[in-house]
Amino acid sequence: MSEKSKKIWVHAEVVDGKIANVAFELLSKARDLAEAMGEGTEVEATLTGSGLEKEAERLAEWGAKAIYLADDPDLQMYSPLTFIPVLAELAAKHQPDIYLFGATAIGSTLGPAVAARLKTGTAAHCIDLRINEEKKLVALVPSFGGKVIGEILCPNKNPQMASVKPGIFTKKDPTPVPVRIEKLDTSFLKKLDARGLKPVNVVRRPPAGLPLNEADVVVCGGFGVGSQENWHLLEKLAEYLGGATACTRPAVDEGWTDEHCMVGTSGQSIRPKVYIGFGISGATHHICGMNESGVVISVNRDAEAPIFEVSDVRIVAEVNSILPLLTEAVKPKF
Amino acid sequence: MAYNVVVCVKPVPDPKHYDKVTIDPVKKTITRTGIPTLVNPVDKSAIELALQLRERYGGSVVVISMAPPNADEILREVLAMGADEAYLLSDRAFGGADTLATSYTLYHGIKKIEAAKGFSFDFVLCGSESADGATAQVSSQLGEWLGSPHLWNVFELEGTSEEAFALKTKMENGYMEWVGYTPLVLGVAREIRKPRFTSIMGIMKAKNKPLTVWGRADLSEAEDTYLGLAGSPTQPGEIFSPDLKRSGELFTGTSEEIVGRVVTILRSNGVVVGG
């Protein structure tokens, strides 16, 4: 007699009515995990929001064979009071073996809350996932700002849960599969006591230029950039190169830019073809978010800066002696 | 209306010294000898918020921590900032807890304080994440154990009327606005308030403030199934330090020469320059 078929779930987060890229990244990884788990392991997805029937089908393009869709005007905006019961209920009913979330602003709170409701374990902000010989999920998790990587297992409880930041896994090519969309009866939402907390509005302030995770070139600045004026120059350089600007925590603290472009354990993970860092010391928090970059070029006046340890090219110099010249050199000529 | 606030704090090794964190090659454990312990930085923002709520509306500020016995020093520091009293949940039975077990222990600590005081806390505040583990999961899971609405990465909280609060949480490329009524469990971002400096007077006063230590026997309502390492659904496996070293070719010469070589690298990687 064959064993009960196993299921790997991905929660597909929705941003402004569209499925977020991280969902496709997770589905791509889930397909690898399913292969390692053995024949009969299915990849499935959960989707919560409003007006998502068309979007649901897109999940099938990335290999989700079943989609559990909770579609209701009350789910238009994320609220812990509605999303958590929906997902916890679904997982309790269908018993997935593994359940993955994007470690986004919403996923980072939704995942652990669902885990708490199911009394199971979840590994946060994983940098890799694999299946071991016991067919259990092994999550690799950074701590101490990325200085240490530890394995986290959830040996005795299901689902084994994990969250992964956008950009950690590569989105594979679509491989459409026949899909079964299962619509959830959401009438119970009306009966929930949701008076204590109401989502009112989502305000987007998209940063200028390319999103960090789509740029082939990332120009990153730290405290050593020295001034707002230099920061503008840095942005010009990124613009001329058709890339994006990134920063470390000290540049945010100095007020030159805001947190949305921060790279590292408490910011984004990036993997551009070329990373050029100016005035960055190289705290492990930051390195953890950029070490997957193709070529790493670093400019810092301190020859001992830790960033040089993880660089392909070391330039020991003042930011001022390189940044204006480089910006001029790559400026488009008409 | 006065608000009673409890703030969860965690002692962490000073993030400035993470380069000294090593792994014992034999025992496969983390060594952090010589690294000072401090209050998790963002927890201080949570304490500041609590103090300002008390200053504006009245009420009380209690701090709670699940930590080894020597965390009393950290708690004295928090009391010196202005908190009214502190509770330390400390017992070998709590050790090795993952986020679910940690939040469960804190939940029972909070329940016991509430029972002793005869009220329920209006706000349960945590820093959004700890500097060491940075899972950022405890506030959400604590909210679930308590059965209260919870929000994470809250960077604004303002009272709008007698009872409602306007809140903002961070989102990718923006933020989300909320209206909330207490009780609320909040994981706050450091922007929420800038922590005040501790005054000498504060340090003097802190010496006489109550600091209660509770062990396993004190949390009699808690079940062993959810406590400590044994009660943690996640279990640690191997640990290692990532080797991220790169060749690090040193570019020397005049600035013009260096820039020329950088441009060559950009071109060879398919980046259009001067186009």
Chai-1 contact restraints between the chains, C-beta under 6 A:
chainA,res_idxA,chainB,res_idxB,connection_type,confidence,min_distance_angstrom,max_distance_angstrom,comment,restraint_id
A,P80,B,H150,contact,1.0,0.0,6.0,A-B,restraint_1
A,L81,B,P149,contact,1.0,0.0,6.0,A-B,restraint_2
A,A105,B,K170,contact,1.0,0.0,6.0,A-B,restraint_3
A,A105,B,M171,contact,1.0,0.0,6.0,A-B,restraint_4
A,A105,B,E172,contact,1.0,0.0,6.0,A-B,restraint_5
A,S108,B,A136,contact,1.0,0.0,6.0,A-B,restraint_6
A,T109,B,S140,contact,1.0,0.0,6.0,A-B,restraint_7
A,T109,B,W152,contact,1.0,0.0,6.0,A-B,restraint_8
A,P112,B,Q137,contact,1.0,0.0,6.0,A-B,restraint_9
A,P112,B,S140,contact,1.0,0.0,6.0,A-B,restraint_10
A,P112,B,Q141,contact,1.0,0.0,6.0,A-B,restraint_11
A,A113,B,S140,contact,1.0,0.0,6.0,A-B,restraint_12
A,A113,B,E144,contact,1.0,0.0,6.0,A-B,restraint_13
A,A116,B,Q141,contact,1.0,0.0,6.0,A-B,restraint_14
A,A116,B,E144,contact,1.0,0.0,6.0,A-B,restraint_15
A,R117,B,E144,contact,1.0,0.0,6.0,A-B,restraint_16
A,T120,B,P233,contact,1.0,0.0,6.0,A-B,restraint_17
A,G121,B,P233,contact,1.0,0.0,6.0,A-B,restraint_18
A,G121,B,T234,contact,1.0,0.0,6.0,A-B,restraint_19
A,A124,B,T135,contact,1.0,0.0,6.0,A-B,restraint_20
A,A124,B,Q137,contact,1.0,0.0,6.0,A-B,restraint_21
A,S143,B,G133,contact,1.0,0.0,6.0,A-B,restraint_22
A,F144,B,Y18,contact,1.0,0.0,6.0,A-B,restraint_23
A,F144,B,V21,contact,1.0,0.0,6.0,A-B,restraint_24
A,F144,B,D132,contact,1.0,0.0,6.0,A-B,restraint_25
A,G145,B,Y18,contact,1.0,0.0,6.0,A-B,restraint_26
A,K147,B,Y18,contact,1.0,0.0,6.0,A-B,restraint_27
A,K147,B,V21,contact,1.0,0.0,6.0,A-B,restraint_28
A,V148,B,I239,contact,1.0,0.0,6.0,A-B,restraint_29
A,I149,B,F240,contact,1.0,0.0,6.0,A-B,restraint_30
A,I149,B,P242,contact,1.0,0.0,6.0,A-B,restraint_31
A,G150,B,P236,contact,1.0,0.0,6.0,A-B,restraint_32
A,G150,B,I239,contact,1.0,0.0,6.0,A-B,restraint_33
A,E151,B,G237,contact,1.0,0.0,6.0,A-B,restraint_34
A,E151,B,E238,contact,1.0,0.0,6.0,A-B,restraint_35
A,I152,B,T234,contact,1.0,0.0,6.0,A-B,restraint_36
A,L153,B,Q235,contact,1.0,0.0,6.0,A-B,restraint_37
A,L153,B,G237,contact,1.0,0.0,6.0,A-B,restraint_38
A,C154,B,P233,contact,1.0,0.0,6.0,A-B,restraint_39
A,C154,B,T234,contact,1.0,0.0,6.0,A-B,restraint_40
A,P155,B,Q235,contact,1.0,0.0,6.0,A-B,restraint_41
A,K157,B,P233,contact,1.0,0.0,6.0,A-B,restraint_42
A,G196,B,P149,contact,1.0,0.0,6.0,A-B,restraint_43
A,G196,B,Y181,contact,1.0,0.0,6.0,A-B,restraint_44
A,L197,B,P149,contact,1.0,0.0,6.0,A-B,restraint_45
A,L197,B,G180,contact,1.0,0.0,6.0,A-B,restraint_46
A,K198,B,V179,contact,1.0,0.0,6.0,A-B,restraint_47
A,P199,B,W178,contact,1.0,0.0,6.0,A-B,restraint_48
A,V200,B,E177,contact,1.0,0.0,6.0,A-B,restraint_49
A,V200,B,W178,contact,1.0,0.0,6.0,A-B,restraint_50
A,V200,B,V179,contact,1.0,0.0,6.0,A-B,restraint_51
A,N201,B,E177,contact,1.0,0.0,6.0,A-B,restraint_52
A,V202,B,M176,contact,1.0,0.0,6.0,A-B,restraint_53
A,V203,B,G174,contact,1.0,0.0,6.0,A-B,restraint_54
A,V203,B,Y175,contact,1.0,0.0,6.0,A-B,restraint_55
A,R204,B,N173,contact,1.0,0.0,6.0,A-B,restraint_56
A,R204,B,G174,contact,1.0,0.0,6.0,A-B,restraint_57
A,R205,B,G174,contact,1.0,0.0,6.0,A-B,restraint_58
A,P206,B,N173,contact,1.0,0.0,6.0,A-B,restraint_59
A,V217,B,V271,contact,1.0,0.0,6.0,A-B,restraint_60
A,L241,B,V271,contact,1.0,0.0,6.0,A-B,restraint_61
A,H260,B,N173,contact,1.0,0.0,6.0,A-B,restraint_62
A,T265,B,A134,contact,1.0,0.0,6.0,A-B,restraint_63
A,K273,B,N269,contact,1.0,0.0,6.0,A-B,restraint_64
A,V274,B,N269,contact,1.0,0.0,6.0,A-B,restraint_65
A,T284,B,Y18,contact,1.0,0.0,6.0,A-B,restraint_66
A,N291,B,L244,contact,1.0,0.0,6.0,A-B,restraint_67
A,F308,B,G248,contact,1.0,0.0,6.0,A-B,restraint_68
A,E309,B,K245,contact,1.0,0.0,6.0,A-B,restraint_69
A,V310,B,L244,contact,1.0,0.0,6.0,A-B,restraint_70
A,V310,B,R246,contact,1.0,0.0,6.0,A-B,restraint_71
A,S311,B,R246,contact,1.0,0.0,6.0,A-B,restraint_72
A,S311,B,G248,contact,1.0,0.0,6.0,A-B,restraint_73
A,D312,B,R246,contact,1.0,0.0,6.0,A-B,restraint_74
A,D312,B,S247,contact,1.0,0.0,6.0,A-B,restraint_75
A,V313,B,E249,contact,1.0,0.0,6.0,A-B,restraint_76
A,V313,B,F251,contact,1.0,0.0,6.0,A-B,restraint_77
A,R314,B,G248,contact,1.0,0.0,6.0,A-B,restraint_78
A,R314,B,L250,contact,1.0,0.0,6.0,A-B,restraint_79
A,I315,B,F251,contact,1.0,0.0,6.0,A-B,restraint_80
A,I315,B,I258,contact,1.0,0.0,6.0,A-B,restraint_81
A,S321,B,S255,contact,1.0,0.0,6.0,A-B,restraint_82
A,I322,B,S255,contact,1.0,0.0,6.0,A-B,restraint_83
A,L325,B,S255,contact,1.0,0.0,6.0,A-B,restraint_84
A,L325,B,V259,contact,1.0,0.0,6.0,A-B,restraint_85
A,L326,B,V259,contact,1.0,0.0,6.0,A-B,restraint_86
A,A329,B,V259,contact,1.0,0.0,6.0,A-B,restraint_87
A,A329,B,V263,contact,1.0,0.0,6.0,A-B,restraint_88
A,V330,B,V273,contact,1.0,0.0,6.0,A-B,restraint_89
A,V330,B,G274,contact,1.0,0.0,6.0,A-B,restraint_90
A,P332,B,G275,contact,1.0,0.0,6.0,A-B,restraint_91
A,K333,B,G274,contact,1.0,0.0,6.0,A-B,restraint_92
